[in-house]
Amino acid sequence: MELWSKAGVKPEGSWYVVYEKGNTGNGPTLKYTDQRGAYTFMDRATYLTLKDSIKLVVLVEKDEELINYMSVIPINPKRFPTVNTVDTLTFVNWLTAPDKGQQIIAEFGKDRYGTSLFFPNSNQWRAAHPNK
């Protein structure tokens, strides 16, 4: 709804349809949209995994307003003293490292779909790849 508001459009009327089974997942929603010849907002991974079975094409991608970031947030050991802080931080450091977890994210899906399903975005990745 925030995107509609920013666009100055009120989503109502016969042109605006909410898929009644949308809670069944992104795949069914995208297939429904394809059958209707309609438009939808959809995550990149779902689109890429279904693109060979649908006619829809991507109209807008990589706009900052559309990016759905995934985050890793370590638990605060002061609030939860029994948390395994050492292994948690080891995992976070591995996941955010440009040559480790972020590289896996950058490559994930390329072999099957021809392009990555996700975009790496850790602070370390952006520092190492300022033009990507």
C-alpha positions, -999 to +999 in steps of 0.1 A: +000+000+000+030+023+006+040+020-030+005+029-042+006+059-019+040+070-032+027+067-067-003+088-059-027+060-069-056+047-049-059+010-055-096+005-060-121-001-087-125-029-113-088-027-124-076-036-089-080-072-079-067-089-048-061-126-054-083-144-029-059-173-026-028-151-023-020-166+011-012-199-007+021-185-018+039-164-044+040-192-070+002-196-072-002-158-071+022-154-101+005-182-120-029-165-114-015-132-125-002-148-157-036-165-164-053-131-160-028-112-181-024-089-152+004-071-133+018-080-098+046-072-075+067-103-071+100-114-057+128-122-082+133-158-071+097-168-076+096-151-110+129-168-122+118-202-110+085-199-130+096-178-160+097-207-184+060-217-176+045-182-178+042-154-203+048-125-179+080-104-182+097-082-157+088-045-162+108-030-133+137-044-114+163-031-089+144+000-080+153+008-044+116+009-034+110-026-047+140-044-031+131-068-003+161-071+019+168-102+040+187-095+072+207-114+097+204-099+132+224-115+160+205-119+193+217-095+220+236-117+246+228-091+273+191-098+269+196-136+262+227-147+282+224-183+271+228-176+234+258-190+216+274-157+208+307-170+195+291-193+169+265-167+161+291-141+152+311-166+133+281-173+112+273-136+107+308-128+097+308-158+072+274-148+058+284-111+053+319-117+039+322-108+002+342-140-006+321-164+014+284-161+021+278-131-001+296-148-030+272-178-026+242-154-027+256-137-058+260-171-076+229-188-063+207-200-091+229-189-120+236-225-131+199-233-133+182-199-142+210-181-160+210-153-133+212-151-096+180-154-076+192-129-050+214-099-047+242-097-021+241-066-001+262-067+031+282-036+040+313-056+033+300-067-002+291-031-011+325-019+000+342-046-021+319-040-051+310-003-052+297-003-088+274-034-084 
